[in-house]
Amino acid sequence: MEIQAQTMASMPRREPWNKGKLIGQKPPLRPKHVSSIRTRLQMEGRTRDLAMFNLAIDSKLRACDLVRLQVHDICVSGQVRGRTTVIQRKTGQPVQFEISEPTRASIRDWLPNVDTRHGRYLFPSLFRAQPHLSTRQYARSCRRGSRALGSIARPMVPTRCDGRRPPRFRRKRGT
């Protein structure tokens, strides 16, 4: 016991990762922040990101609902709708929203780039290994950094060398 107490006292204290950072709900974006983000995306020519950002601001949808949007949800016979309704994944409730003119213009600019071979997702995955990523898969691939392109094609479940899933360990009752 004494040896363990001495080693604990001699170890340097590690600083928490969130010390001095805001945790919890973040304040909403102000109009000047929104306009500066839009301007930067336009200057860099990032049509996909601009269309996604504008649609997110107009619709106030969660990210999981935004990446699941399909072309037919937003467009009818090649024209971008002025108003649409989407069923939320989390609550199952329909959400109706208007699409502003700048958002419609950015979606019109993005539509020729949508590859319809992999489905009709409005914002397909940037990774060519898979046609569509959920928000969890996308966040996981972004955390991996430069390894993401090579690793995204692997299944999201742990596998053994022979390609089978590992056996599940079950806790015995009474222990």
Summary of the structure (lengths in Angstrom):
residues: 175
radius of gyration: 22.7
end to end distance: 27.7
largest distance: 77.0
contacts: 361
relative contact order: 0.10
helix: 45%
strand: 9%
